[in-house]
Amino acid sequence: MKAKLGIAPIAWTNDDLPQLGGETSLETCLSESRAAGFSGVETGGKFPKTAPELRAALDGHGLKLASGWYSGTMLDNDLEAEKAQVLPQLELFREVGAACLAYGETAGTIQNVQSAPLNTRRRLDDEQIRDYGRRLTEFAEFCADQGVPLGFHHHMGTAIESEHDLDLLMNHSGEAVHLLYDAGHMAFAGGDPLGVIDKHADRIVHVHTKDIRREVVDGLDRDAESFLDAILKGAFTVPGDGALDFSAIIQRLADNGYEGWFVVEAEQDPAKAPPYVYACIGYETLSKALRASGYTIEGE
């Protein structure tokens, strides 16, 4: 089985919290990503928006484009309007060879609202998720027609946060809606990261390897503290520095035949968690676990 190791730029510079690494250059992010051993990255706010510029930036460091976040609004938006909104990013990702579009549902999200407590996130009933799944499937089919699969990112602070939410969405959407599996977000939401793999392995197209600091997550006052407050407190970290057993997670993915990108995505305060140091911790932890589970790591 084949695996690729990537990392997201959010460890170096956080688009939602500019005080966390806002001064850090893209050059630093790319050079340190490669120096830590990673062969790919995901996009962020500082990345070029045209294919020639993006390809040149990545090629300059021997990196590939794994994927990148897309702020979707299909929960409220008209299909044709959403198609027009996403098309430039689909064209960019297709030209540069991204594995998928990392779709996050941001209609009504509180993930970037520091004044909004975690327990005030938007919630959908079963019928609303059924309707959303139908419309998201139409959108995902459009993305597939453009040559870029959609990987749905369940995410804290959004309408699809919990294991129950995700189960309903997977059950009420078509095969074009692939899953971007994120162990850290699922654990933060109180779900079972291994159970999610068992239920939805055939839909997983991309993997984020985000770890959690259990003492921080369990100590949050979800009626008063926000997702961004949790980030500032250090809720997330890289594999090897948190509470999740990534050897077990990777073995379960291997048992279910997953091949593709494993991306470290752990937003932290770079002043407290130096990005290069933590990138190395994540890389060593994942590469060891991947090899032990029978993976060959490409692009080292």
N, C-alpha and C positions, 0 to 999 in steps of 0.2 A: 504494500500500500504506500501511496505517496502523500506527503504533507509539505506544505510551504509555511514558513514562519514570517509573519508580518507584525507591524506595530502601528498604532494610531498616534498622530501628533499631539493628542490631547495631554499627554504627560509633560510635554514641553510648553505648550501654549493652549489655554482653554478659551474657546470662543465665547462661552457663556459667562465666564468669570475672567475678564481681561486682566485683573490684578494678578492672576496666576500665569506668569510667564508671558505676559503681553509684549514684553520687550525682546523676547527670544526670537531669533531669525529663523526662517525656513532652512537656511543653509546649515545651521546648528542642528536642527531636528533631523535633517536627512543624513548628515555626516555621522551623527552619533547613532542613528538607527542602524546604519550599515556597519559601523564599528562594533556595535553590540552583537552583530551576527545576522540580523534580519535581512531577508531578501526582498521584502516588499513593505509598502506603507499604505495607509488610507489617507484620503484627502482631508483638508481642514481649511479654515478661512484664509490662510496665507498662501495657499497653493495657487499656481497659475490656472486660469480658466479656459485657456485654449490648448488644443492638442499639441501643437509644435512646442509651445513653451513648457507645458507639463512634461512632455516626453523628454525634453532636453534636461529639465531639472532632475528628473528621476535617473536618466541615463548617466548623468554626471556622477552619480554615486552608485551605479550598478544596481538600482532598485526597480521593482515592478510596482504597478498599481494594483493593490488587492481589491479595494472597494472604496466606498465613501458614503457619508451620511446624506440622505435626502429628506428634507422636511415636508412630508406629505400631508395633505389635508383632504383626503378622499372621504373622511367621515362627514364633512360638511360641503365639500366642493362638488361642482359639476364635473362630469367625466371629461368633457372636451376642454374645459378650463385647466384641469389637472394635466392633461396631455400636453397642452401648450406650455405649461409651467415646467414640466420635467424634461421636455425634449432636448434643450441645450445640454443638460447634464448627461442624458442618455447618449447623445452623439459624442460627447467628450469621452465618456467611459468606453464606448464601443471602439473608438479610434485608438485609445491608449491600452485597451485590453483588460479592463477591470472584470473581475469574476462575477460581480453582481452589483446591484444598486441596494445600498443599505437603507431601506425604507423605514422611517420612524413616523408614526401618526402624531402630528403636532396640532391638530385641531383641538383647541381647548386644553392644550398641555400646560402643566405647571412645572415642568422640569427645569425651565429657565426663569422662574419667577421666585425670587428669594423670599418674598413676603407671603407666599402661599404654602401653608402646611401640607405635609405629605398626605394627610387624610382628606384633603379637599380636592383631590384629583377627580377628573371626570369619570363617571361610572356608567356603563351601558347594561341594559337588561338583555336577556337572551334574544328577544326579537330584534332589538337594535343591532346586536352583533351579527345576527343572521343577515340582516339587510346590508350591513357594512361589508360582510364577507362577500356577498354577491357583487357589490360595486367594486370592491378592491380586486376581485378576480378579473373583472373587465379591464381594470387599469393594469394589472399584472400581465395580462395577455398582450396588451399594447406594448409594454416594456419588452416582453419576450420577442414580439414581432420586430422591435428595433434592435434586437441582438444582445440585450442586457437583461438577464434574469432579475426578478425582484426578490430580495431577501428581507422578509418582514422582521423588524427588530422590536421585540417586546421590550418595554422600557419603563423604568420607574417614573411616576408623575404623569403618565399618559393613560388613555382610555383602555389600552391593552397592556396591563401591568402584571396581573396575577396569573398563576397556573390555570385557574378556572377560565379567565378571559382568553388565554391563549388556546386552551383546549377547544373552546367554543368557536374561536376564529378558524382554527385549523379544520374543525368539523364542518364549518359552514362556508368554506372557500374552496376554490378549485386548485388543481395541481400547479397552476401558474404562480400561485402565492407560495413561494418557498419560505423557509424559516432561517433567519439569522439567529442562531442559538447563542445566548449569553448567560453563562453559568452564574456570573456575579449578580446580574439584574434579577435573575430568577430566585437566587438565594435571598437577596435583599427583600424581594416581594413575599417571602415566606413559602416559596414553592420548593419542589424536589428536583434539583438539577438532573439527577440520574433518571428519575421517572419521566421527565420531559423528553429525554433522549429516547427512552424505550417507546414512548407513545408516538413520537413524531420524527423518528430517524429518517424515514423516507422523504421527508420534506426539507431536511437540513441542507442548505447550500453554502453556508459560511459560518464560521465559529469565532466568537469573541471570547478570549480567555481573561476575563476580569475576575479578580479575587475580592473578598471582603474582609474587613476587620470586624469580626463578630461582636467584640465588646462595644465598638462604636455603633454598629447597626442596632444591636439590642438595647442600647442605652438612649436611643433617640426618642424624643417626645413627638410622636407623629401628629398630634393635634396642635403642636406649636411650631415645630421645626420643618423646614423645607428640604427639598432634594439638594439644593445648592448649599444649605447649611450642613447637610450630611457630608457633602464633598469637602467642605472646608474643615470639617472635623476629622477627615481621613477615613471615611467609610470604605473607600475602594483602595486596592493596591494590586500589585502584580502577582501572578502565580509564584508560590514559594515564600510569600511574605504574609499570607492571610490564612483564613480558616478552611478553605475548600481543598479537597483532596483531588488535585488535578491528575494524579496517576490513575485514579479510579474513573474520573470523567473521560480522560483520553482513551482508556481501555474500553469503556462503554461505547464511545464513538467508533473505535476500531472494530469492536464486536458487531456493530451495526453497519460496517462497510463505508464509513465516511472517509472521503479523501478530499483534500483541498486546503484552503487557508486556515491557519490558526493564528489569530491576531490578538496581540496584547493591547488592551485598551483600558487604561487605569488612570482616570483623572485624579491628580493629587496636587498639593502645593509643592512646586518644584524647589522652594526654599527649604522645605522639610524633607522632601524625598527627591534628591537629585536625579533628574530623568535618566541620564546615562547609567548611573549606578543601578537604578531599578530596572532599566531595560536589560541590563546584563543578568540580573537575578531572574527576570522573567524568561529570558532566552535559555539560560542554563536549566532551569526547572522544566520548561516545556520540551526542550530537545532531549533531555534525559528520559522523560516520560514517553515521548513519541517513539524513541528507539526501543524502549522496553516493551512497547505495545506492537512492535513490528513494522513501524513506519520507516520509510526512507525519506530523509529531508532533502528537498530540492533547493538548489540555489545557494548553498552555503559557500 
